Amino acid sequence: MNRAVTDTHALVWYLARPKRLGRAATRLFLAAEAGRAQILIPSVLLVELALLREHGRKVLGVAEVMAAVAQSDSLAFTPFHLQEAREFALLSSLDDPFDRMMVATARVLGCALITGDEIITSSGLTPVVWD
């Protein structure tokens, strides 16, 4: 089964604004809906959503994302453990701490990262799924 890690914006767009996703990202999320792929969600994504909302951004809340995951067989949370933290420390070229955590998770799990983030894409630090 194909597996990929999603970053925050990709998951939010999939759940609330799917037309904003890139073509390849859309195909992967649809494959997951059909049971042919699994989308892994770093648990730290919930922290980022909470902080974004606290700063006035209109994004899905933690409860909404957790409810969507609970209703899906193809979406699953993945924890941020010691291995991911060690990988995070190696990614100092990425300034955003949440970008670093998403990339660290993808690298530790050996998965591509679903992201449209140009900084991550151009970094070459992990395979990316988007367009």
C-alpha positions as a Markdown table, in Angstrom:
| # | Residue | x | y | z |
|---|---|---|---|---|
| 1 | Met | 0.0 | 0.0 | 0.0 |
| 2 | Asn | 1.2 | 3.5 | -0.9 |
| 3 | Arg | 1.8 | 5.7 | 2.2 |
| 4 | Ala | 2.6 | 9.3 | 2.5 |
| 5 | Val | 2.8 | 11.9 | 5.2 |
| 6 | Thr | 0.8 | 15.1 | 4.9 |
| 7 | Asp | 1.7 | 18.6 | 6.0 |
| 8 | Thr | -0.8 | 20.8 | 7.7 |
| 9 | His | -2.0 | 22.9 | 4.7 |
| 10 | Ala | -2.4 | 19.8 | 2.5 |
| 11 | Leu | -4.6 | 18.1 | 5.1 |
| 12 | Val | -6.7 | 21.2 | 5.7 |
| 13 | Trp | -7.2 | 21.8 | 2.0 |
| 14 | Tyr | -8.1 | 18.2 | 1.5 |
| 15 | Leu | -10.7 | 18.4 | 4.2 |
| 16 | Ala | -12.0 | 21.9 | 3.6 |
| 17 | Arg | -10.9 | 23.2 | 0.1 |
| 18 | Pro | -9.8 | 20.2 | -2.0 |
| 19 | Lys | -9.6 | 22.3 | -5.2 |
| 20 | Arg | -6.5 | 24.0 | -3.8 |
| 21 | Leu | -4.6 | 20.7 | -3.8 |
| 22 | Gly | -2.1 | 19.9 | -6.5 |
| 23 | Arg | -3.1 | 17.2 | -9.0 |
| 24 | Ala | -0.8 | 14.5 | -7.7 |
| 25 | Ala | -1.8 | 15.3 | -4.1 |
| 26 | Thr | -5.5 | 15.0 | -5.1 |
| 27 | Arg | -4.9 | 11.7 | -6.7 |
| 28 | Leu | -3.1 | 10.4 | -3.6 |
| 29 | Phe | -5.9 | 11.5 | -1.3 |
| 30 | Leu | -8.5 | 9.9 | -3.6 |
| 31 | Ala | -6.5 | 6.7 | -3.7 |
| 32 | Ala | -6.5 | 6.8 | 0.1 |
| 33 | Glu | -10.3 | 7.2 | 0.1 |
| 34 | Ala | -10.5 | 4.2 | -2.2 |
| 35 | Gly | -8.4 | 2.1 | 0.2 |
| 36 | Arg | -5.3 | 2.0 | -2.1 |
| 37 | Ala | -3.2 | 4.4 | 0.0 |
| 38 | Gln | -2.7 | 5.6 | 3.6 |
| 39 | Ile | -2.1 | 9.2 | 4.6 |
| 40 | Leu | -0.1 | 9.6 | 7.8 |
| 41 | Ile | -0.7 | 12.7 | 9.9 |
| 42 | Pro | 2.1 | 13.8 | 12.2 |
| 43 | Ser | 0.6 | 14.4 | 15.6 |
| 44 | Val | 2.3 | 17.8 | 15.8 |
| 45 | Leu | 0.0 | 18.9 | 13.0 |
| 46 | Leu | -2.6 | 19.4 | 15.7 |
| 47 | Val | -0.3 | 21.7 | 17.7 |
| 48 | Glu | 0.2 | 23.8 | 14.6 |
| 49 | Leu | -3.5 | 24.0 | 13.9 |
| 50 | Ala | -4.2 | 25.1 | 17.5 |
| 51 | Leu | -1.5 | 27.8 | 17.3 |
| 52 | Leu | -2.8 | 29.0 | 13.9 |
| 53 | Arg | -6.3 | 29.4 | 15.3 |
| 54 | Glu | -5.0 | 31.2 | 18.4 |
| 55 | His | -3.3 | 33.7 | 16.1 |
| 56 | Gly | -6.6 | 34.3 | 14.3 |
| 57 | Arg | -6.2 | 32.1 | 11.2 |
| 58 | Lys | -9.4 | 30.6 | 10.0 |
| 59 | Val | -8.4 | 26.9 | 9.7 |
| 60 | Leu | -10.0 | 23.7 | 10.8 |
| 61 | Gly | -9.8 | 23.1 | 14.5 |
| 62 | Val | -8.2 | 20.1 | 16.3 |
| 63 | Ala | -11.7 | 18.6 | 17.0 |
| 64 | Glu | -12.7 | 18.8 | 13.4 |
| 65 | Val | -9.5 | 17.1 | 12.2 |
| 66 | Met | -9.7 | 14.4 | 14.8 |
| 67 | Ala | -13.4 | 13.7 | 13.8 |
| 68 | Ala | -12.4 | 13.4 | 10.2 |
| 69 | Val | -9.6 | 11.0 | 11.0 |
| 70 | Ala | -11.9 | 8.9 | 13.2 |
| 71 | Gln | -14.3 | 8.5 | 10.3 |
| 72 | Ser | -11.6 | 7.5 | 7.8 |
| 73 | Asp | -9.8 | 4.2 | 7.4 |
| 74 | Ser | -7.1 | 5.8 | 5.3 |
| 75 | Leu | -6.1 | 8.7 | 7.6 |
| 76 | Ala | -4.0 | 7.9 | 10.6 |
| 77 | Phe | -2.0 | 9.9 | 13.2 |
| 78 | Thr | 1.6 | 9.1 | 13.7 |
| 79 | Pro | 3.5 | 10.2 | 16.8 |
| 80 | Phe | 6.6 | 12.4 | 17.0 |
| 81 | His | 9.1 | 10.3 | 18.9 |
| 82 | Leu | 12.8 | 10.3 | 19.6 |
| 83 | Gln | 13.8 | 9.3 | 16.1 |
| 84 | Glu | 11.8 | 12.2 | 14.6 |
| 85 | Ala | 13.3 | 14.6 | 17.1 |
| 86 | Arg | 16.8 | 13.5 | 16.2 |
| 87 | Glu | 16.0 | 13.9 | 12.5 |
| 88 | Phe | 14.5 | 17.3 | 13.3 |
| 89 | Ala | 17.9 | 18.4 | 14.6 |
| 90 | Leu | 19.5 | 17.6 | 11.3 |
| 91 | Leu | 17.2 | 19.8 | 9.3 |
| 92 | Ser | 18.4 | 23.3 | 10.4 |
| 93 | Ser | 18.2 | 24.5 | 6.8 |
| 94 | Leu | 14.4 | 24.7 | 7.3 |
| 95 | Asp | 13.5 | 27.7 | 9.4 |
| 96 | Asp | 9.9 | 26.8 | 10.2 |
| 97 | Pro | 9.8 | 24.4 | 13.1 |
| 98 | Phe | 6.6 | 22.7 | 11.9 |
| 99 | Asp | 8.1 | 22.3 | 8.4 |
| 100 | Arg | 11.1 | 20.6 | 10.0 |
| 101 | Met | 8.8 | 18.3 | 12.0 |
| 102 | Met | 6.8 | 17.3 | 9.0 |
| 103 | Val | 9.9 | 16.6 | 6.9 |
| 104 | Ala | 11.5 | 14.7 | 9.8 |
| 105 | Thr | 8.5 | 12.5 | 10.1 |
| 106 | Ala | 8.4 | 11.8 | 6.4 |
| 107 | Arg | 12.1 | 10.9 | 6.4 |
| 108 | Val | 11.9 | 8.6 | 9.4 |
| 109 | Leu | 8.9 | 6.8 | 8.0 |
| 110 | Gly | 10.5 | 6.6 | 4.5 |
| 111 | Cys | 7.5 | 8.3 | 2.9 |
| 112 | Ala | 7.0 | 11.2 | 0.6 |
| 113 | Leu | 5.5 | 14.4 | 2.0 |
| 114 | Ile | 2.3 | 15.8 | 0.6 |
| 115 | Thr | 3.0 | 19.5 | 0.4 |
| 116 | Gly | 2.8 | 22.5 | -1.8 |
| 117 | Asp | 5.4 | 24.4 | 0.3 |
| 118 | Glu | 8.0 | 25.7 | -2.1 |
| 119 | Ile | 10.7 | 25.9 | 0.5 |
| 120 | Ile | 10.3 | 22.2 | 1.4 |
| 121 | Thr | 10.0 | 21.2 | -2.3 |
| 122 | Ser | 13.1 | 23.1 | -3.3 |
| 123 | Ser | 15.1 | 21.9 | -0.4 |
| 124 | Gly | 15.3 | 18.3 | -1.8 |
| 125 | Leu | 15.2 | 17.0 | 1.8 |
| 126 | Thr | 12.4 | 14.6 | 1.1 |
| 127 | Pro | 10.3 | 13.4 | -1.9 |
| 128 | Val | 7.2 | 15.6 | -2.3 |
| 129 | Val | 3.8 | 14.8 | -3.7 |
| 130 | Trp | 1.9 | 17.8 | -5.1 |
| 131 | Asp | 1.6 | 18.6 | -8.9 |
